[in-house]
Amino acid sequence: MSQPHTHTEHHQPPTTNVSATVPPLLALTFVLLLLVIGGGLVYVTLTHPAVAVPLTVATAGVALVVTIASALLALVAPRR
């Protein structure tokens, strides 16, 4: 005969650390966004060669601003 359980077992789902999953998801989203925008710029450049130089200058300017902003954020971010 089977014996009755003396205590009830509660199985709880494993808890996830949300703060640990956010940075990888943000990085993936950022990379996918860059690929889509880059692909669009390549397409426009290939179909309209006259805009290659202005697009290159604009892309370099945006890259410079993003680099400076990232460096400033890294400097002012609290140390862990």
C-alpha positions in Angstrom: 0.0 0.0 0.0 1.1 3.5 -0.6 1.7 5.7 2.3 0.0 9.1 2.4 2.2 12.2 2.0 3.0 13.9 5.3 3.7 17.2 3.7 2.7 18.8 0.5 5.4 19.5 -2.1 5.0 22.8 -3.9 7.0 23.1 -7.1 7.7 26.7 -7.9 9.0 27.8 -11.2 12.7 28.9 -11.2 13.1 32.6 -10.6 14.9 34.5 -13.3 17.1 37.5 -12.7 15.6 40.1 -15.1 18.5 42.5 -14.7 20.8 39.8 -16.0 18.8 39.2 -19.1 18.2 42.8 -20.2 21.8 43.8 -21.4 22.1 40.8 -23.8 18.6 41.5 -25.2 19.5 45.2 -25.6 22.8 44.2 -27.3 21.0 41.9 -29.7 18.3 44.5 -30.5 21.1 47.1 -31.1 23.0 44.7 -33.4 19.9 43.8 -35.4 18.9 47.5 -35.7 22.4 48.3 -37.0 22.2 45.5 -39.6 18.9 46.7 -40.9 20.0 50.3 -41.1 23.3 49.3 -42.6 21.6 47.1 -45.2 19.3 50.0 -46.1 22.3 52.3 -46.6 24.1 49.8 -48.7 21.0 49.3 -50.9 20.6 53.1 -51.4 24.3 53.5 -52.1 24.2 50.7 -54.7 21.1 52.0 -56.4 22.1 55.7 -56.3 25.9 55.9 -56.5 25.7 59.8 -56.3 24.7 59.7 -52.6 27.6 57.5 -51.6 29.8 60.3 -50.3 27.1 62.2 -48.4 26.0 58.9 -46.8 29.5 58.1 -45.8 30.1 61.5 -44.2 26.7 61.2 -42.4 27.5 57.7 -41.2 30.9 58.8 -39.9 29.4 61.7 -38.1 26.8 59.5 -36.4 29.5 57.0 -35.5 31.6 59.7 -33.9 28.7 61.0 -31.8 27.8 57.5 -30.7 31.4 56.8 -29.8 31.7 60.0 -27.7 28.4 59.4 -26.0 29.4 55.8 -25.1 32.8 57.0 -23.8 31.1 59.6 -21.6 28.6 57.1 -20.3 31.4 54.7 -19.4 33.1 57.4 -17.5 30.1 58.5 -15.5 28.6 55.1 -14.9 28.9 54.0 -11.3 31.5 51.4 -10.6 30.3 48.0 -9.5 
